Amino acid sequence: MKKDIFDQPKLIEKLINNRINFSRYSMNFPEIKNSSLNVSSIDRVIFTGMGTSYNAALYGANIMEKISKIPSKTQNASELYHNDYFYTKNTLLITISQSGESSDVIEIMKNAKSKNIFQIVISESKSSEAVKISDIFLPITSGIENSIAATKTYSLSLLLLLQLSLYFAEMRKISISKYLEDIKDFPCLLSQYLNETKNINNINKIARYLSKYNNIFCLGRGSLLTVALEGALKIKETTYIHAEGYNTEELRHGPFALLGKNIPVIICANDNLQKGKNLSIVNDIISCGSPVIALVTDREKYISKLANEVIFLPELPEILHHFLPLIVFQLLSYNISIAIGNNPDKLRNLSKIIKL
């Protein structure tokens, strides 16, 4: 798991260079260009998946609407089979599945195929059942992930979904040059962050601090909500600590009743556009007695003084807010597991399908 986590900067750089032509500021998706899919005619995109892939699907719908302006929604694959009434002739189904073999995923893809719905599958396995059913296969290009807990396949899936949204925007005559400029230097910045000893030591220290608790809340807004959900899933998978991911404001609607000294809250607050709201919720969490672990940018001046523990992150453009907190959660999960005495590569009750 540790190797998979630290492999991510070079894999992200490779995927960026494969899909983006910076000399022409354009996207490279020959799989779609050479297909019969008419991007301009799409009136709705449905994203689906299970587990970690469902969290990626949530991000996919969010970023697709934001960048390409195509109405998008996410449905869990196990539920989508029974809710196919919203298919239209111009609906696009995008399925995310690391293995491409999940039974619920295969079932919904077969159902969509019977209705002549155009399908894209995002997967690491080029020979899977899902790839055989789909119209277009987009490889995650993470390489084999031997860790049971998904790390690099998740971050690479998010990057590919971001790039796909940019390609759709380009095909719909929406300017994407600013976004491409924002992405250009990201791999270098990510490598610098993970190669900085003080950053890794701080994350390890906070992991030891969290290892004494039995329940953890993880919070985020917008694209950071998917990070909170995935972060909570990673904690559950590797540490066996009960963790819940929530929209930051949603914590006020019921879960506040659970707050107290025995339930720490990890908040992704590196989205400076929401700094007022983030500060407000942190104050309220502290008033309830819960310890706060805050992920904030280097220049944040207020939340960092209130929180029990702080992880500082470099400031990034809005479309990249989620990547560093995501990797921080992966490292926290790994190191909490080690601190407790678990083997993060041998998780109880869980297994993984690996198919080339």
PADREN-954700 format. One record per atom (N, C-alpha, C): y, z, x; residue in three letters. Coordinates in steps of 0.1 Angstrom, whole numbers, plus 2048, in hexadecimal, padded with zeros to 3 digits. Layout:
<rs>
YZXALA ...
</rs>
This chain:
<rs>
7F4800808MET 800800800MET 80D800809MET 80C808813LYS 81880981CLYS 81B7FB823LYS 8107F4827LYS 8127E782DLYS 8187DD823LYS 8137DE817ASP 8187D580CASP 8277D780AASP 82B7E480AILE 8397E7808ILE 8427E1813ILE 83D7E381FPHE 8467DF82APHE 8457D082DPHE 83B7C9827ASP 83A7BB828ASP 8457B4820ASP 84B7BB817GLN 8547B480DGLN 8607AD812GLN 8677B281CPRO 8737AA821PRO 87079C825PRO 86579A82DLYS 86278D832LYS 85C784827LYS 85578A81DLEU 850782812LEU 85C77E809LEU 865787807ILE 8717847FFILE 879779805ILE 87B77A812GLU 88276F81AGLU 87B762818GLU 86E762819LYS 866755818LYS 86874F80ALYS 867757800LEU 8687527F2LEU 87674D7EFLEU 8807547F5ILE 88E74F7F3ILE 8907417F9ILE 88B740805ASN 88C73380CASN 884728806ASN 87972C800ASN 8707227F9ASN 87671C7EDASN 87E7257E6ARG 8837217D8ARG 89271D7D8ARG 8997207E2ILE 8A771E7E2ILE 8AB7157EEILE 8B270A7EAASN 8B87017F4ASN 8C77057F6ASN 8C970C801PHE 8D7712803PHE 8E1707808PHE 8DC6FC80DSER 8E56F1812SER 8EA6EA805SER 8E36E97FAARG 8E76E37EEARG 8EA6ED7E3ARG 8E86F97E6TYR 8E97047DCTYR 8E27007CETYR 8D56FD7D0SER 8CD6FA7C4SER 8C07007C5SER 8B87007BAMET 8AB7067BAMET 8A06FC7BBMET 8957017C0ASN 88A6F87C3ASN 87D6FC7BBASN 87B6F67B0PHE 86F6F87A7PHE 8686EB7A4PHE 8616E57AEPRO 85B6D87ABPRO 8506D97A1PRO 84A6E579FGLU 8406E6794GLU 8466E3786GLU 8526E7785ILE 8596E5778ILE 85F6D7777ILE 8656D3782LYS 86C6C6783LYS 8626BB780LYS 8566BD785ASN 84C6B2783ASN 8436B4777ASN 8476BD76ESER 83F6BF762SER 8476B9756SER 8416BB74ASER 8476B673ESER 8506BF737SER 8526CB73DLEU 85B6D5737LEU 86A6D1738LEU 8706D072CASN 87E6CD72BASN 8866DB72AASN 88C6DF735VAL 8926EC735VAL 89E6ED72BVAL 8A56E2729SER 8B06E2720SER 8AC6E4712SER 8A06E170ESER 89C6E2700SER 8966F06FDSER 8946F8707ILE 88E706704ILE 89870E6FCILE 8937136F0ASP 89C71C6E8ASP 89872A6E8ASP 88D72D6EFARG 88973B6F0ARG 87E73C6FBARG 87F747703VAL 87574A70DVAL 86F75770AVAL 862758709ILE 85A764707ILE 853767714ILE 855774719PHE 84F779725PHE 844783721PHE 839782728THR 82E78B725THR 82678F731THR 82079A730GLY 81779F73BGLY 8127AD737GLY 80B7B3741MET 8057C173EMET 8087C974AMET 80A7D6748GLY 80C7E0753GLY 8197DC75BGLY 8177DB768THR 8227D8771THR 8277CA76ETHR 81F7C176ASER 8237B3766SER 82C7B4759SER 8297BD750TYR 8327BF745TYR 8407C3749TYR 8407CC752ASN 84E7D1757ASN 8557C575DASN 84E7BC764ALA 8547B076AALA 8597A775FALA 8517A6754ALA 85579E748ALA 8627A3742ALA 8637B0741LEU 8707B673CLEU 87C7B1744LEU 87A7B2751TYR 8857AD75ATYR 88779E758TYR 87C796757GLY 87E788755GLY 886784749GLY 88478B73EALA 88B788731ALA 89A78C733ALA 89C79773AASN 8AA79C73CASN 8B2792745ASN 8AC78D750ILE 8B3785759ILE 8B4776754ILE 8AA77274CMET 8AB764747MET 8B676373DMET 8B876D735GLU 8C376C72BGLU 8D176D733GLU 8D177673DLYS 8DD778744LYS 8E276C74BLYS 8D9765752ILE 8DD75A75BILE 8DC74D754ILE 8D174A74DSER 8D073C747SER 8D473C738SER 8D7747732LYS 8DC748725LYS 8D274371ALYS 8C574471EILE 8BB740714ILE 8B674D70DILE 8B674E700PRO 8B075A6F9PRO 8A275D6FEPRO 8A0769702SER 89376D708SER 88F77B703SER 88277D702LYS 87D78A6FELYS 87078C705LYS 86C799706THR 85F79D70CTHR 8567A3702THR 8497A0703GLN 83F7A66FAGLN 8337A9703GLN 82E7B5701ASN 8217B9708ASN 8167AF704ASN 80E7AB70DALA 8047A070AALA 7FA7A5700ALA 7F87B2700SER 7EE7B76F6SER 7F37B76E8SER 8017B76E6GLU 8077B76D9GLU 80B7A86D5GLU 80D7A06DFLEU 8137936DCLEU 80978A6D3LEU 7FC78C6D5TYR 7F27846CDTYR 7F57866BETYR 7F97926BAHIS 7FB7946ACHIS 8097916A7HIS 81278D6B0ASN 82078A6ACASN 82477C6B0ASN 81C7736AEASP 81F7656B2ASP 82775D6A9ASP 82D76469ETYR 83575D694TYR 84275869ATYR 84675D6A6PHE 8537596ABPHE 85274D6B4PHE 8467476B6TYR 84573A6BDTYR 84C72F6B6TYR 8537276BDTHR 85871A6B7THR 85470F6C1THR 8567026BDLYS 8526F76C6LYS 8596F76D3LYS 8656FE6D4ASN 86D6FF6E0ASN 86C70C6E7ASN 8627146E3THR 8607216EATHR 85871F6F7THR 85C726701LEU 85572670ELEU 84F734710LEU 842734713LEU 83B741716LEU 83A742725LEU 83F74D72BILE 83D750739ILE 83575D73AILE 82975B740THR 820766742THR 82076A751THR 821777753ILE 82077D760ILE 813784761ILE 80A78176BSER 7FE78776DSER 7F978677CSER 7F9791783GLN 7F5790791GLN 7E878A793GLN 7DE78E78CSER 7D178978DSER 7CE77C785SER 7D577B77AGLY 7D3770771GLY 7C6771769GLY 7C077D769GLU 7B377F762GLU 7B3789757GLU 7BF790755SER 7BF79A74BSER 7BB79573DSER 7B279B736SER 7AD79672ASER 7B779471FSER 7C179E71EASP 7CB79C714ASP 7D4790717ASP 7D778E724VAL 7DF783728VAL 7D8776725VAL 7CC775728ILE 7C4769725ILE 7C4766716ILE 7C277070EGLU 7C176E700GLU 7CE7696FAGLU 7D976E6FEILE 7E67696F9ILE 7E975B6FEILE 7E575870AMET 7E874B70FMET 7E0740708MET 7D3744705LYS 7CB73A6FDLYS 7D07386EFLYS 7D57436E9ASN 7DB7426DCASN 7E87396DCASN 7F073B6E6ALA 7FC7336E8ALA 7F97246EAALA 7EE7226F2LYS 7EA7146F5LYS 7E670D6E8LYS 7DF7156DFSER 7DA70F6D3SER 7E670B6CASER 7F27106CCLYS 7FE70D6C5LYS 8077046CCLYS 8026FE6D7ASN 80A6F56DFASN 8166FA6E5ASN 8167076E9ILE 82270E6EFILE 82170B6FEILE 82C706704PHE 82C704712PHE 82C71171APHE 824711724GLN 82271E72BGLN 82471D73AGLN 82A727740ILE 82B72974EILE 824736751ILE 81C73675CVAL 816742760VAL 81B74676EVAL 81E752770ILE 82275777EILE 817760782ILE 81075C78DSER 805763792SER 8037617A1SER 7FB76A7A7GLU 7F77687B5GLU 7EB7607B6GLU 7E275F7ACSER 7D67587ADSER 7D674A7A7SER 7D47417B0LYS 7D67337ACLYS 7C972D7A4LYS 7BE7357A5SER 7B273179ESER 7AE739792SER 7B774178DSER 7B474A782SER 7B3743775SER 7AE74A76BGLU 7AD74475EGLU 7BB741758GLU 7C474A75AALA 7D2748755ALA 7D873B75BALA 7D6738767VAL 7DB72C76DVAL 7D5720767VAL 7C8720764LYS 7C171575DLYS 7C771274FLYS 7CB71D748ILE 7D071B73BILE 7DF71673BILE 7E671A745SER 7F5718745SER 7F8709747SER 805706744ASP 80A6F8747ASP 8106F8755ASP 816703759ILE 81C704767ILE 81871176DILE 81471077APHE 81171C781PHE 81B71E78CPHE 82272A78CLEU 82B72D796LEU 82573979ELEU 8227377ABPRO 81C7417B3PRO 82674C7B8PRO 8217587B7ILE 8297637BCILE 82C7637CBILE 82275E7D2THR 82375C7E1THR 8247697E9THR 81E7737E4SER 81E7807EBSER 8127817F4SER 8087797F2GLY 7FB77B7FAGLY 7F37857F2GLY 7E77877F7ILE 7DE7917F1ILE 7E479F7F2ILE 7E47A67E7GLU 7E97B47E6GLU 7DD7BC7E5GLU 7D87C37EFASN 7CC7CB7EFASN 7CF7D97E9ASN 7DB7DD7E9SER 7DE7EA7E3SER 7DC7E97D4SER 7D67F37CEILE 7D47F37BFILE 7E27F47B8ILE 7EB7FC7BDALA 7F87FD7B8ALA 8017F17BCALA 8057EA7B2ALA 80D7DD7B5ALA 81A7E17BCALA 81D7DA7C7THR 82A7DC7CDTHR 8317CF7D0THR 82B7C87DALYS 8317BB7DELYS 8307B07D3LYS 8257B17CBTHR 8237A77C1THR 82E7A97B6THR 8327B57B4TYR 83C7B87AATYR 84A7B37AETYR 84E7B77BBSER 85B7B37BFSER 85C7A47C1SER 85279E7C5LEU 85278F7C6LEU 8527887B8LEU 84B78E7AFSER 84C7897A1SER 85A78A79CSER 86179579ELEU 86F79679ALEU 87878C7A0LEU 87678A7ADLEU 87E7807B4LEU 87B7727AELEU 86F76F7ACLEU 86B7617A6LEU 871760798LEU 87176A790LEU 87776A783LEU 886768784LEU 88D76E78DLEU 89B76C790LEU 89E75D794LEU 89575879DGLN 89774A7A1GLN 894740796GLN 88B74378ELEU 88873B782LEU 89473A779LEU 89A746776SER 8A574676ESER 8B173E773SER 8B273F780LEU 8BD737787LEU 8BA728786LEU 8AD724787TYR 8AA716785TYR 8AC711777TYR 8A971976DPHE 8AB71675FPHE 8BA71475DPHE 8C271D763ALA 8D171C761ALA 8D6710768ALA 8D170C773GLU 8D570077AGLU 8D26F4772GLU 8C66F476BMET 8C26E8763MET 8CB6E8756MET 8D16F3752ARG 8D96F3746ARG 8E86F274AARG 8EB6EE756LYS 8F86EB75BLYS 9016F875CLYS 8FB70375FILE 902710761ILE 903712770ILE 90F715775SER 911717783SER 909723789SER 902721794ILE 8FA72C79AILE 8FE72F7A8ILE 9087287ADSER 90C7297BBSER 90F7377BFSER 91673F7B7LYS 91974D7BALYS 90C7557BCLYS 9037537B3TYR 8F675B7B4TYR 8EF7577C1TYR 8EF74B7C4LEU 8E87477D0LEU 8EE74D7DDLEU 8FB74D7DDGLU 9037547E8GLU 8FF7627E9GLU 8FE7697DDASP 8FA7777DDASP 8EC77A7E3ASP 8E37707E0ILE 8D57727E5ILE 8D376F7F4ILE 8DC7677F9LYS 8DA761806LYS 8D676C811LYS 8DD776812ASP 8DC78081DASP 8D378C819ASP 8CD78C80DPHE 8C6797809PHE 8BA79B811PHE 8B1792816PRO 8A679581EPRO 8AA79D82APRO 8B4799831CYS 8B97A083DCYS 8BD7AE83ACYS 8C47B082FLEU 8C97BD82BLEU 8BD7C6828LEU 8B37C1821LEU 8A87C881DLEU 8A07CD82ALEU 89E7C4833SER 8987C7840SER 89F7D2847SER 8AC7D1848GLN 8B47DB84EGLN 8B27E9848GLN 8B27E983BTYR 8B07F6834TYR 8A37FC837TYR 8987F5837LEU 88B7FA839LEU 8887FD848LEU 8907F7850ASN 88E7FA85FASN 897805863ASN 89F80B85BGLU 8A781685EGLU 89F82385CGLU 89D82A867THR 894836867THR 89A84185ETHR 8A784385ELYS 8AC84D855LYS 8AA84B846LYS 8AA83E842ASN 8A783B834ASN 89983F831ASN 88F83B839ILE 88183E837ILE 87E84D837ILE 884853841ASN 882862842ASN 888869836ASN 893865831ASN 89986B825ASN 890869819ASN 88B85D817ILE 88285A80CILE 87586380DILE 870864819ASN 86486D81BASN 86787B818ASN 87388081CLYS 87788E819LYS 87789080ALYS 87D887803ILE 87F8887F4ILE 8718877EDILE 86887F7F3ALA 85A87E7EEALA 85388C7EEALA 8558927FAARG 84F8A07FBARG 8558AA7F1ARG 8628A87EFTYR 8698B17E5TYR 8638AE7D7TYR 8618A27D3LEU 85C89E7C6LEU 84D8A27C4LEU 8468A37CFSER 8378A57CESER 8348B27C8SER 83D8BC7C6LYS 83A8C97C1LYS 83B8C97B1LYS 8408BE7ACTYR 8428BD79DTYR 8378B6796TYR 8368B9789ASN 82B8B3781ASN 8308A9777ASN 83D8A8775ASN 84489F76CASN 850899772ASN 85388D771ILE 85F886776ILE 86487C76CILE 87287C76APHE 878871763PHE 87E86776DPHE 87E85A769CYS 884850771CYS 88D848768CYS 89A84676CLEU 8A4840764LEU 8AA83476ALEU 8AE82A762GLY 8B581F766GLY 8BB81775AGLY 8C580F75DARG 8CB806752ARG 8CA7F8756ARG 8C97EF74CGLY 8C97E174EGLY 8BD7DD756GLY 8BF7D5761SER 8B37D276ASER 8AD7DE771SER 8B57E9772LEU 8B07F5778LEU 8A77FD76ELEU 8A77F9762LEU 89D7FF758LEU 88F7FB75CLEU 88D7EE760THR 8807EA764THR 87B7F0771THR 8857F4779VAL 8827FB785VAL 87D809782VAL 884810778ALA 88081D774ALA 87281D76EALA 86F813766LEU 86281275FLEU 85781076ALEU 85A807773GLU 85080477DGLU 84F80F787GLU 85A81678AGLY 85A822793GLY 85182D78DGLY 85382F780ALA 84B83A779ALA 83C836779ALA 839829777LEU 82B824778LEU 825826786LEU 82D823790LYS 82882579ELYS 8258347A1LYS 82E83D79CILE 82C84B79EILE 81F850797ILE 81D84B78BLYS 81184F783LYS 80484A78ALYS 80583D78EGLU 7F9837794GLU 7F583E7A1GLU 7FE8417AATHR 7FB8457B7THR 7FB8547B9THR 80285C7B1THR 80486A7B3THR 7FD8737A8THR 7FA86C79DTYR 7F5873791TYR 7FE87D78BTYR 80B87C78FILE 816884788ILE 81A87C77CILE 81D883771HIS 82287D765HIS 830879767HIS 83386C766ALA 841867768ALA 84485D75CALA 85085E758GLU 85585574DGLU 86184E751GLU 86184174EGLY 86D838750GLY 875837743GLY 882839744TYR 88B838739TYR 89883073CTYR 89D82A731ASN 8AB826732ASN 8B4832734ASN 8BD83273DTHR 8C583D740THR 8CB845734THR 8D183D72BGLU 8D784471FGLU 8CD849715GLU 8C1842715GLU 8B784670CGLU 8B185470EGLU 8B385971ALEU 8AF86671DLEU 8B5871714LEU 8C186E710ARG 8C9877707ARG 8C28786F9ARG 8BB86E6F5HIS 8B686D6E8HIS 8A78736E7HIS 8A687F6E9GLY 8998866E8GLY 89488C6F4GLY 8928846FFPRO 88C88A70BPRO 894895712PRO 8A189670EPHE 8A98A1714PHE 8A38AE711PHE 89B8AF706ALA 8958BC702ALA 88B8C070DALA 8868B7715LEU 87C8BA720LEU 8828BE72DLEU 88F8BC72FLEU 8958BE73CLEU 8968CD73FLEU 8958D074CGLY 8958DE751GLY 8928DD760GLY 8918E9766LYS 8908EA774LYS 8838E4779LYS 8798E2770ASN 86C8DD775ASN 86A8CE773ASN 8758C776EILE 8748B976CILE 87F8B2773ILE 87D8AD77FPRO 8888A5786PRO 88A897780PRO 896892782VAL 89A88577CVAL 89E87C788VAL 898871789ILE 89C867793ILE 8A485D78CILE 8B185B790ILE 8B9851789ILE 8BE846792ILE 8BC83A78ECYS 8C182E795CYS 8D082C791CYS 8D983079AALA 8E7830797ALA 8EE8287A1ALA 8E881D7A6ASN 8EF8157B0ASN 8F68097A9ASN 8F680979CASP 8FE7FF794ASP 90C804792ASP 91580179BASN 92280779BASN 92B80378EASN 9277F8787LEU 92E7F577BLEU 92C800770LEU 921808772GLN 91E812768GLN 92082076EGLN 929821778LYS 92982E77FLYS 92F83A776LYS 93883676CGLY 93D841763GLY 93184675BGLY 92983D755LYS 91E84274CLYS 914849754LYS 911844760ASN 90784B769ASN 90B85976DASN 91885A770LEU 91D868773LEU 91C871767LEU 91F86C75BSER 91E87474FSER 91087974DSER 90687074EILE 8F887474CILE 8F387E756ILE 8F887C763VAL 8F488576EVAL 8F989376BVAL 905894766ASN 90B8A1763ASN 9038A8758ASN 8FF8A074EASP 8F88A6743ASP 8EA8AA747ASP 8E38A2750ILE 8D68A6755ILE 8D78B375CILE 8E18B4765ILE 8E38C076DILE 8E58CC764ILE 8ED8CA759SER 8F08D5750SER 8E38DA749SER 8D98D2748CYS 8CC8D5742CYS 8C38DC74CCYS 8C78DC759GLY 8BF8E3763GLY 8B58DB76BGLY 8B58CE769SER 8AB8C5770SER 8B18C177DSER 8A98C1788PRO 8AD8BB795PRO 8B08AC793PRO 8B98A779AVAL 8BD89979AVAL 8BB8937A8VAL 8B38887A8ILE 8B287F7B4ILE 8B98727B1ILE 8C486F7B8ALA 8CC8647B4ALA 8CB8597BFALA 8C984D7BALEU 8CA8417C2LEU 8D883B7C0LEU 8E083B7CAVAL 8EE8377C9VAL 8F282E7D5VAL 8FD8277D3THR 90281F7DETHR 9098277E8THR 90B8227F4ASP 9118297FFASP 91F82E7FCASP 9268277F4ARG 93482B7F1ARG 9368357E5ARG 92B8387DFGLU 92B8417D3GLU 93084F7D7GLU 93A8557D0LYS 9408617D4LYS 93D86D7CBLYS 93886B7C0TYR 9388767B6TYR 92A87B7B3TYR 9218717AFILE 9138757ACILE 90C87B7B8ILE 90F8757C3SER 90887A7D0SER 90B8897D3SER 91788E7CELYS 91A89C7D0LYS 9148A57C6LYS 9108A07BBLEU 9098A87B1LEU 8FA8A87B2LEU 8F489E7B7ALA 8E689C7B7ALA 8DF8A67C1ALA 8D38AA7BEASN 8CB8B27C7ASN 8C78AB7D3ASN 8C389E7D1GLU 8BF8957DCGLU 8C58877D9GLU 8C98807E4VAL 8CF8737E3VAL 8C88697ECVAL 8C785D7E7ILE 8C28527EFILE 8CD8477EEILE 8D48457FAPHE 8DF83C7FAPHE 8D982E7FCPHE 8DF8247F5LEU 8DB8167F6LEU 8E880E7F9LEU 8E6803800PRO 8F27FA802PRO 8F57F37F5PRO 9027F17F4GLU 9077EA7E7GLU 9037DB7E7GLU 8FD7D77DCLEU 8F87C97DBLEU 8FF7C37CELEU 8FF7B57CEPRO 9037AF7C2PRO 8FA7B37B6PRO 9007B17AAGLU 8F97B679EGLU 8EB7B179CGLU 8E97A479FILE 8DC79E79DILE 8D17A37A6ILE 8D57AB7B1LEU 8CC7B17BALEU 8CB7C07BALEU 8D27C67B0HIS 8D27D47AFHIS 8C47DB7AFHIS 8BA7D47A9HIS 8AD7DA7A7HIS 8A47DA7B2HIS 8A67D17BCPHE 89B7D07C7PHE 89A7DC7D0PHE 8A57E17D5LEU 8A47ED7DELEU 89F7FA7D7LEU 8A47FD7CBPRO 89E8097C4PRO 88F8077C1PRO 88B7FB7BELEU 87D7F87BCLEU 8757FC7C8LEU 8797F77D4ILE 8717FA7E0ILE 8728097E3ILE 87E8107E0VAL 87F81E7E2VAL 8748257D9VAL 8738217CDPHE 8698277C4PHE 85A8257CAPHE 85881A7CFGLN 84B8177D5GLN 8488207E1GLN 8528227E9LEU 85182B7F5LEU 85083A7F0LEU 85783E7E6LEU 85684B7E0LEU 84884E7DBLEU 8438447D4SER 8358467CESER 82B8477D9SER 82C83F7E3TYR 82283F7EETYR 82384D7F5TYR 82F8517F8ASN 83085D800ASN 82E86A7F8ASN 83186A7EBILE 82D8757E2ILE 81E8767E2ILE 81786B7E1SER 80886B7E1SER 8038717EESER 80886D7F9ILE 804872806ILE 807881806ILE 813886802ALA 816894802ALA 80D89D7FAALA 8088977EFILE 7FF89E7E6ILE 7F189F7ECILE 7EE8957F3GLY 7E08947F9GLY 7D88897F3GLY 7DE8807EBASN 7D78757E6ASN 7D586A7F0ASN 7CC8617EDASN 7CB8547F5ASN 7D18497ECASN 7DD8447EFPRO 7E483A7E6PRO 7DD82D7E6PRO 7D382B7EEASP 7CB81F7EEASP 7BE8207E7ASP 7BB82C7E2LYS 7AF82F7DALYS 7B38377CELYS 7B78307C4LEU 7BC8377B8LEU 7B183A7AELEU 7B28457A8ARG 7A784979FARG 7A9841792ARG 79E83D78CASN 79D83677FASN 7A382877FASN 7A882378ALEU 7AF81678BLEU 7A780D794LEU 7A7800791SER 7A27F6799SER 7AB7E9798SER 7A77DF7A0LYS 7B07D37A1LYS 7A87C77A2LYS 7AC7BD79BILE 7A67AF79DILE 7AD7A87A7ILE 7A67A37B2ILE 7AD79B7BCILE 7A578E7BCILE 7AC7837B9LYS 7A67767B9LYS 7AF76B7BFLYS 7AA7647C8LEU 7B375A7CELEU 7B474D7C6LEU 
</rs>
